[in-house]
Amino acid sequence: MTPVASKLSSKLKSWVKIDDSFTTDSDVVLYQACNKKTGCSMKSQLGQHVRSALHTKNKALQTSKKQVLLSQMQQSSN
């Protein structure tokens, strides 16, 4: 039996699970932390972006903003 190639859309859906800041519409991948869209044909491209300085910096900024908002909510409820 010959192997059947998976569709790119199903591959993208499984690949975006490596980081919670990725989403896909089955054609392109959106890096929410970086606010960047890209076509992606290999999983290594996602891994490369995750390891980039830009993604690391934007992910840290996104996380710190969420922490500030949570602390503000706690202060206002007291």
N, C-alpha and C positions, 0 to 999 in steps of 0.2 A: 504494500500500500504506500502511495506517495504522500509526503507530508503536505498539509494544506496551510497556505500562508494566511495568517490572521490579518484582518482588515486593520488599517492604520488607526481608525477611530477606536477600535477595541484596545489596541496597544496603548494609545494615548490615555485612555481612561484608567488603565492599570498603572501606567508610568507616573501619572500625576499624584499618586498616593505616596510618593517618597517624601513629599513636603506638603504641609497643609496650606501653603500660600500659592499653590498651583491649582488652576481649574482648566477645563477644556470644554469646547463645544463640538468636539469630534473632528475638527479641522485644524484649529490652532490652539496653542497653549498660552494662557494668560498667567503671568507672574504678578500676583496681586501686590506683593510687597514692593516690587519694582515698577509696577504699572506699565508693563511691557508685554506686547503680544508677539508671538513668533510661530512660524511653522516648524515642526519638529519631526524628523524622520528617524532619529535614533535615540535610544534611552540615554546614551552617554552625553548627549547635548544637554539634557536636563541636569544630569549629575555635574557637568562642567559648570553650568550656571549656578547651581547650589554652592559650589566651592568658590565662586568668584567673590572678590572683595565687594563689589557693588551689591550683590544679593545679601551678603552677610551684614553689611552696613544697613541696608534698608530693612532687613528683618529685625535687627536690633532696634531701629527707630520705631518700627511698628509695635514691637513688644513694649517699649518704654512708654509710648503714648497710651497704650491700653492700661498700663499700671497707673499712670497719672489719673486717668479717668476713674478707675476703680477707687483710688484713694480719695478723690474728690467726692465720690458718691458716699463713701463711708463717713466723711467729715460732715456732709450736709445732712445725713440722717441722724447724727448725734445732736 
